[in-house]
């Protein structure tokens, strides 16, 4: 009996997210009699077929209800498989669960040794490799154990050490959230003050750092991380002051080389986003320093952000723009060739085509740029804006003035209707459209008045491609 799929099967959505290796492991998991209750779930998996239209067929005997029930059971088994796989891959969780069992069974001598081994393994390992919420749960279990055995001296010692470390991570977490909120507000400025900001604003942070510095119980890497984030936060708060950034940079490259890859990449991006803000404010030297950070990040093999489907998070675009701003065409070409495979398949073709369009534009090969640009699907407002901004510049360079007017008009109408109008790129796109329209007007009527109107607008606003507009306006001979 063949039955057509009539509703979305949650198990299949989950199963399709498995890698081939995970699918093989899952089949072995299903083959274990402890897990399958005597049912042959692998046979059900093998009965799934997909037709040319992408619809699933579930082959075999049995009623529809029976088969849906089997898939519901498979979904629960898949959840259990993922939980076990997660535990096996996380050494700390594995040891923590065992530690809890020793505590329940009142195995005191073994329990003490397990605690000591756990703490030594964590504190002597790469910083941020483990989830420190789990570390604090371990401390809490041990503290309860010390209360039960009435060891007040060891209780106070453990409580003090745990509180110092816990507060260190509390400050780290607040600072990370503050920096993240600053970058979010750059694109969406109307977000109200957060609780983290209120708490941090009430602290005497200089004294807090002093307390941590004087504590012999706080690991050095945690103290250095607090200082790094503090100076980074100050840098965000005062973009013109380079001294805070230089202190943060020094700590990052000298003291935080051995933190976990995930955290090091996150802090690289903190510094890069700071420099992107400075580039947008036309602060001298920002482009060069941003390129330095990007190049260092690539050399350290920290590429996870390229794998994000979230366009604002994925920095592939920024690497291309930064290299082109400095005319490093060969570097950009190598970057596209070497790192585009890191991009998710869903966005890869669009990102690569847009990157090559930008590269050819910078090389003044406008027709090739236009050809690559036409391969990009404008599937969201960020891609739509990026594509249209470049297209307007290409049309102007090709002296297609009537098309430029029409495209600019359509773009203004799109920006007027776009719901996410608070986004910084869309706001900047509106300002670009104003300047670009004045440039077209100047091209058609090269009078001193039109020139002055455009010059006045450029002097008042921070505009995308401002250098390009100034170059083009100065190429026009006034009458």
N, C-alpha and C positions, 0 to 999 in steps of 0.2 A: 504493500500500500504506500503510495506517495502522497504526502500532504504538503501543501504550500505554506510557507511562513506567512502568518497573518498578523503578527505583531512582533515588535522588536524583542529579541531574546537577550536578556542581560548577560547571560553566560557567554554568548557568542561575541558580544562587544568586548567583554573582559578577555576571552580566549584569543581574540584577534590582536590584542595588545602584547601577547607573549612573543618572545623571540623564538626562533626555531629550536634553540637549545632548551628554552623553558618548556616548549611544547613536548619535547622528548622526555624531559624530567617529569612533567605532569602526567604523561602516559604511564611512566614507571610508578608514580605515586598512586594512580588509579588502579594499577595492577596489584597493589599490596592489599591483601585480604583484610588487614586491620582498617583500611580506609574505605573499601568498596562494599562492605556488608554482603559480599557474595555476588554482587551484580557486575555485569560486564559493561562498564561504562565506556571502555575503549571501542567497543562495537558500535555504540551510539555515535561516538565521535567520527568513526569511519563511515557512518551512513550519511553524513552531511554532504550535499552537493550544491553547487552554485551554477545557475543557468547563465546564458549570455546577457540577460538583462540585469544580472546581479542579484536575483532573488534566490533564496535558499530553498532547497527541497530536503525533506527528512525522510529517507527511504526506510522501508522495513515494515514489519507487521506491528500490530498494536494500535490502540485507539489514540486519537489526538490528545486526549486528557492524560493518558499514560505517558506519552512522549513529552508533553509540557512538564509533567511532574519530574521526569528524569532530568530534564534540563535545569529545573529548579534545584534538584539535588546536586547536579554538576556545578552549579554556580556556588553553592555552599562549599563543596569540595575544593573548588578553585580558590576561594577565599582562604580556606585552611592551608592550602598549598603555599599561597603567597605569604601568609603569616609565618609559617615554618621556614620558608626561604629567607624571609627578612631577619628572623632570629638567628639563623645559621650564618648570615652574612654580617651581622652586627655582633662583634665579639663582646662588647660591653653589656648589651641586652641579654646575651646568652649567660654571661657570668652573673648578672644581676638577678635573673630569675632563679639561678641555682643558689645564690646567696640568700634569697628570700626563703627558699625551701629549707636550707640549713637552719635559719632562724626559727621557722615554724617547728622544726623537730628538736629544738633546744640542744643542738650539738655544739656546745660552747667552745671547746678547744679548736675544732675545725672552723667554727664560725669566726673566731678571732683571726685565724690565719687567712681565711677567705677575705675578710675585710682589709687586712694589711696588704695582701697581694693585689686586691682591686685598686686601692688608693695609690699604691706605688706604681702600678701599671698605667694608671690614668695620668698622674702628675708628672711622671717621667717620660710620657709619650708626647707626640706632636700636639701642640696646643690647638684646641677646637676640633680635634679628631673625633671626640666623643660628644654626645648630648649631655650637657652639664646638668640638666634637670634630673637625669638619671643618677648622676653623681650625688646630687643633693638628697635624692630619695635613699641612696645607700647610706649617707650620713645619718639621716633621720632614723632608719632602721637600727643602725648601730647605737645611736643615742638612746633609743628606747631599751635596747639590750643592756646598756650600761646602767640605766635606772633600775631595771629589774635585778641586776646583780649588785646594786648599791656601790658602784665604783665611782664616787663623786669626783675624785681627782682626775681620773681619765675622762669623765663626762665633761667637766669644765674645760679641759684642754681640747677635746674634740669639738665642743660647741664653739669655742673661740676660733679655732682654725677654720671650721666650716663657715662661720659667719663672715670672716674676712674674705674668703674666696667667693662666697655667695654675693656679698655686696660688691666685690670687684666685677663680677659678671653682670650684676644689676646695672652698674654704671655703664659698662660696655654696651649692654642692650639698649639703654636709654639713648646713648650717644649715636648708636647705629640708626635708631628710629628717627632721631632729630635730623641727621644728615639725609636720610631717605625722604623725610617730609619736605626738606628744603628743595630737593630736586623735583619732587612731585609738584610743589607749588610753582615752580618755574613754568610748567605747562598748564597747571590749573590753579591760579592764584587765589581763588575764593574759598579755599579750605579753611575752616575755623581752627583756632588754637587747640592743640591736642593735650591730653593729660600728661604725656611725657614732657612736653614743652613747659607746662605749668610747674611740674615737679622739678625739672632741671633748673628752671628760672629761679626757684626758691632756694636752691643750694648755694653754699659758698664753695664753689668748685675748686678754688685754689687750695682751701683748707682740706677738702676731701682728698685731693691728689697728695697733699702733704702727709695726711694720715696713712695713705696707702704706701707712700715712700718709706715711712718710718716703721711700717709693719714688716717683721721678719718672716711672717707666715704667708705673705702673698707671693706666689711665684713671679719671677722677674718678667716672664712673657706677658702675664696679665697686666702688670704695672705698665709695661711698655705699650701695650695695646690701648690702655686708657689714655696715656699721654698722646699717642698717635691720633686717636679719634678726637681728643680734645682740641689739638692743634688743627686738625682737619675741619672740625666744626667752626672754629674761629676763622679759618680761611674762607669758608662759605659765607660767614657773616660779614666779612670785610674783604671783598675781592681785590681791592687795590693794595692791600697790605700783603707783601710777599713773604714777610719774615715767618708768619705762622705756617705757611705752606712748606717753606724750606725746612723747618723743624720737623714737620710731619713726614716729609719725604726722607729726611735723614734717618728717622726712627724706623720707617718702613723698610728701607733697604739695608739698614745695618742690624736692627734688633729683631725684625719680624720675618726673617728669611725662612724660618723653620716652622711656621704655623701651617695648618692644613691647607691643601690646595684650594678647597672651596672658599675658605675665609680669605686667603691671599688674593684670589681672583676678585672677591667682593670688594676688598680694600683697593685693589688696582682700579676698579670701576669707580669707587668713591673719588679717587684722585683724578681720574680721567673726566668724570662728570664735572668736577670743579674746574678743570681746565677748559672744558667745552663752554661753560658759563663765561669764562674769561675771554675765550675766542669770540663769543657772541657780543661781548662788550668791547671788542677790539682792543683788549689790553695787550701791549707789546710783549712779545716773547711767548705768548700763550700757545700759539700753534706749534712752535718748536718743542716746547715742553710736553705738549699733548702727544706729539709724534714719538718723542722719547719714551713716554710711558707705554704707548701702544706697541712699539717695537720690543720693549722689554717683556711685556705681557706675552707676546707671540713667542719670544725666545724661551720663555719659561713653560710654554706648552699649555697655557691656561685658556681654553677655548670654549668653555661651556656656554657662555652667553651667546655664541654664534648658533647654538642648537635650539635657542628659544624661538617659538612661533609668535611670541608677543613682540610686535615690531618696535615699540618704544624701548624694550629691554635689549633686543638684539642689536649689538653695536657694529655689525658688519658695515652698515652704511657710514657710520662715523669714521671708521678706519679709512674707507675710500676717500671721503671728503677731506680728511686731514692730510692724507698723502698728496692729493691733488692741490690743496691749498699751498703746499710747499713745492709744487711742480716735481714731485718724486714719481714720475710716470712709470719708470721701470719697477720701482718698489710696489706701486699699486697693481701693475700687471701681474707681478709675481704673487702678490697677495690674493688676487682674484683666482689665479690658477691653483694656488696651493691650499687655500682655505675654504673655497666655495662648497666643497664636499661636506663641510661641517654643518652647513645650513639644512634645516628641515626640508624634506622633499617638497612639501606644500608651497614653500615660498622661494625655493632655490632658483628656479628659472627667472622669476621676477627680479630677485635681488641681483643676480648675475647680469641680466640684460641691462638693468638700470645702472649697475656699476660700470659696465663697458660703455654705455651711452655717455656717462660722465667722463670716462677716460678719453674717449674719442673727441668729446667737446673740448676738453682741456688741450688736446693735441691739434685743435682747430680743423678736425676732420668732421665737419658738421653733417654731411650726408650719412656717413656711417653711424654717427651718433643718433641721428633721426631714425635710421633703420632699426637699431637696437632698442630705441625707446618705444617703437611701435610693437615690440614683442612683450612689453610689460602690461599685465592686466591691472587695471585700476580698481582693485577689489575692495579697498577701504580708503578712508579719507587721507591717511598719511601717504600711501602710494599715489593716490590721485593728485595730491598737492605736489609731491616730488616730481612726478612725471610732467605735470602741466607747467611747473616753474621752469624746468629744463626745456620743454618744448617751446615756450615763449621766447627764450633766449636763442634757440636754434633758428626759429622763424625770423627773428630780427637779423641774425648773422647772415641768413640766406636772402635777406632783403624782401621777404614776403610780408609786406607791411599790412595789406588788407587782411590776410590770414591772421596776422598778429593781433589786429584790432578785434577780430571775431573771437579768437581764442581767449583773449583777455576778458572780453564781455561775458563769454560763457563761464569763465572761471569765477568772475565776480558774482555771477548769479548762483553758482554752486556754493561759494563761500557764504553767501547770504542765507541759503537754505540749510546748510550743514548744521546738524544739531549740536555736535561737539565743538561749538564755536569758541569755547574757552581755551582750547588747545593752543599752545604757543605757536606751533608751526602754522596753524590756520590764521592766527592773528598776524603773524609775520607775513604770511602769503597775501593778506589783504593790503598790508603796507607796500609790499612789492608791486602789487597790481596798480596801486596809485602812482608809484614812481615809474613803472613801466609804461603806463598810459601817457604820463608826461614826457617820457623819452620818445614815444611814438609821435606825439604832438610836436616835439622839438625837431624830430627828423623830417616831418612834413613841412614844418614852418620854422626854420632855424633862426628865430629872432632872439634878441637879448632878453626880452621879457620871458619867453618860454624857457630859456636857459636858466634865468634867475629863479623862476618858479620851481624848477626841478632841484636846483642847488639848495634852495631854502628847505624843501622837504627832506632832502638828504641830510641836512645839518641838524634837523630836529628829531629824526627817527633813526633807530637801529634797524636797518633793512637788509633782508637776504640779498646776497650778491651785490652788495653796495659797491664794491670795487669794480665789478664788471659794468654796472650802470655808469659810474663816474668815467670809466675808460671810454665807453661808447658815446657819452655826451660830449666828451672832449675831442672826439674824432670828427664831430659835426662842425662844419665851418659856418659861422654865423653870418647873416646878411645885414 
